[in-house]
Amino acid sequence: MPENKGKNFGKYFTMSFDDGITQDARIMDICRKYNVPCTFNLNTGLFGASWTWVGEVLGKLGLSHQRFTKEEILSGIYKGFDAEVHTLCHPSLGCDCGTDKERVIAEVGQDAKNIEDLTGVAPVGMAYPGGREVDTSPFVIRTIVENTPVRFARLAVSQEKPEEFALPDCFMKWYPSLAVVEMARCKDLARRFIDAVPADRDLLFYVWGHGYDLDSENLWYDFEDLVRMLAEAESVRCVSNAEFYNLFKDRIPSVNF
Ligand SMILES: [Zn+2]
C-alpha cells in the first residue's frame, strides 16, 4: 500500500516581501481586504533609509525605495502580519561577510532581536539579502542555525520547475516559486495551482518580491487580482511564511547537510 494512501493533502499559498519599504503598506491594505497573510523581511539597521540607487540600477529614475522609520514600525505598521529577518544592514552573507562568523551572527541575530523588541513577536525565519546561492554556504547556514533563532530562510532564486509546486527540501534553502515581477507567470501558475489536486503530496505556491516591483512595473492591479484569486479559492490555504514553517517543521528539516 502506498505510504501516503488515505492521507489528506493540502495546497498552501505564501508570500514575502523584502526590505521593509513604504510600498509594504499598500500590499498590506490588499492583504487585509482579502484576509490573506503575508510575510515582510525587515532590515532594522537601516530605518528610514532611502535607496535612490535601486531606481537607477533598474533604469527607473524616481522609483521610491524608502524604508519605514523605527517610529513607524513601533507604531504598529506591520501589526497582524509576519515580520521576519532580512539582516541589520543588508550585506551579502556569502560575499560581504566572508567567514566572519561574528558579523553573520550580528547581522541575523541582532536583527531578530530588534524585530522582537519592535513587534513583540520573535522571528523564526528570514530572507537572504540578495538571496543568491553564494549567500547560502554551509558556513553561513551553520552559523545562523547554531547561533540565532532563525530556522527558515528564503532565497531570491526561483525553483527550476515552479509548476510542480514542491515544498522545500530544507527550510534554510527555501526556493520560492516565482518573483512577483514575473506577474504573467504568477497569474498563470496561480490558476494552475487553484485547479491542481494534491493527490499524493502537499503543494506549495510561493511568490516573493519587493513592494517597489509593483510600482516599477505597474503591477498593483494584477497583484490584487492574484491575491483575490488565491484568497477566493476554497481549496487553497493562505499562510504566512512562519505559519507554513510551523505547520511543516516536524516534516521538513531546517538543514540537510
Ligand atoms: Zn533585500
Boltz pocket constraint, residues with backbone or C-beta under 6 A from the ligand:
constraints:
  - pocket:
      binder: B
      contacts: [[A, 18], [A, 19], [A, 86], [A, 90], [A, 128], [A, 129], [A, 130]]
      max_distance: 6.0
